[in-house]
Every structure is written in C-alpha cells, then in structure tokens.
Amino acid sequence: AQAFSSALSPHFASCSVQITSCPDLTKWGLASHTLAPHGTIADVGGILNIAQPQHRLKRFSVSSIASKTPNAVVLGPAAAPAVEFGGNGELVVNRHFGHDRNLTVGAKIRPKQTQVTEDAKFVAEPLDTENVGALANLYLFSSNDEEETAASPAAEVIEIRVKEKVCADSNFVSLLNGGLRQAFEGRAVGVAGVFHVDRGQIRAHVMCDFPDRPVADGEVNCMFDMG
C-alpha cells in the first residue's frame, strides 16, 4: 500500500490508499462478488501479434486458459478476437465459470477506420465469446463457493482512491507500475485489480482497426474521454 501511496500522492490533489475488505464487485458489473488473494496472472499472446499482419487473426480459448482453475473467475483486458469481432478492438474478459456467467464486453471504433478522425466514436457492447484475440492480460482465481453470494467472506484488498490529477503528463497505471518497481526492485511482482470511475472523466484508449502493414507499439491506440 505504501508503494502505491508514494507513487500517486504527488500527482493527485487527493489520494488515499488502505487495506480493506473487498466491496461487492457485482455492483460494479463484475461476474464475481469478490477477488481472491491467491490467483494466477496469465500473460497471453503479445503485442507482436498486433504489430505483424500475419499474426493478427490469432485467438486463444479462455476455457483452455482457465482449465486448471476449478470454478474459475477470469478478469482482464485483451484484444478482441478479430474474426468474431469484425476487426481489431478491445475486450474486457469478465467470466465466472462456476456460475456459467459471461459478462465480457467488447469495444470498437465506429465508423471503422485505421486511424483517428474527428468523427471517430467508440461503441462498447456485450460479446458472448469463448476467445480472446492476439493478446490478453488476465487474472484467474478459483471461486471456492459455487453458491457465492454478497454475504460470502470478502478478501482483503488494497483500495486506492484518487481525485483531480495535477500533473497532465502522468498516467495512473504507469504510476502504479513505477511504485512497484521502486519498492520491489529486481523482484517479479504481479498485481490485479478493478477500476471504478465514480465521478468525472478519464482518458483511455480503444484500438482502431488494423492498417495493411506492420505497426509500432501504441500506433493503433485511439484516445477518448470516458466517464
């Protein structure tokens, strides 16, 4: 918690970091009521699959990824499976295999384009798919209670609340990563979590469609104000 507080405090007018019980995450649209403290982080595919045209149609089965995790809950960002999605786009995997609940959402830019224009808008909609596309960063854990309810024991989590960014060039996720690198230098550390925008707006990306050539990292990211 201290690593996050030290990294974030200089960049926000208000910042609090504390260890507390996990709130009921179904109220935020998640497939599971809570997170689990001992999960697995799966780094699937990679950015080179996006960069190189010959790899862009690759897809990976979420069921296979979760096959060794009983009653698996799988959460995390991914590229959308291009064939099913009709092109490049974003995916937020949100699945609870123990409850056969798939709340995965996809986002794409409309009108379809390979670069941002003034009329670009993004559309987010449910996508009942078994697959992720060219890359994914997933958090998997076992839901031990198939009858899981809001009254089930909640795990302890690190709660971070920030308000009013004071440094225009700062990036929330990059600041979190920087705090971990400084606090745990030379060690492999993985953190999974959930973002909730209570008020105001954030600036985030949605990938536009593939151009007919190799691309550099971030070249297909189109930035939008959201919230």
Steps between C-alpha positions, in 0.01 A plus 500: 500500500783738582659444159182613328445795734853632446469470122155659467486774764716758312277470192151541649336765713351225716634148548422230757629143507385245756455128557133414537239233425409465133166665417228311315638521148178385332373852573774618262397250232749224574417130472630428851411658834862516611862446402720225640839559662680205337424508131701459182600764248502376140687697233352366177634566150678835468527837332693348207179323399341842456804649328545238230218444247557123475419451871199731545233233463642286781259418780524315829229307684411642841364159601837341426688772687276442804488120473725434800310744727185344655191727486723759338439872501689669216536877479716731293567698184565341162492557130169393351502189277517672162301242300202501740522874563526610138845658544726628772361617834512476876365230728441494873474137607250465785413133558395277787519137384355369828178691430518471119495879492661686209481879529786569257481834318662605173573853375571614145520823305223606266503591219762230439841655438873441532576840654319756712285760329282774648184293455644192672292356782524177691224249562505260796270199502473151653688232309416140584824348377714207612819665374740789539697638210867563440587591860350495849602579858274289721447437871365155586390368835289217634160587644484249783128548561278409206213666688703816541290793621560855615514359854795272417825590680674786321872502436720781623602733219693823455251780441635802312296820472633793298345825388605788275822428316745789539768380254367493146766260371453238772333165430322318783606148401858607424519661844384176664762304304768751593413473869532122488831514314645737756375307801583152369804562283628185334199291604211373289175646637154463348192698602141460378209726573192688387454865401182687591435856381267655757484851357668706229685367197807297416696486176544148365563327170305278265693332221399596147502250215816351349680683219636276224856517629702437817440753778700634793392447861212736580451615140145362483397643839233770465448715809155597628358684800280255692283522806 
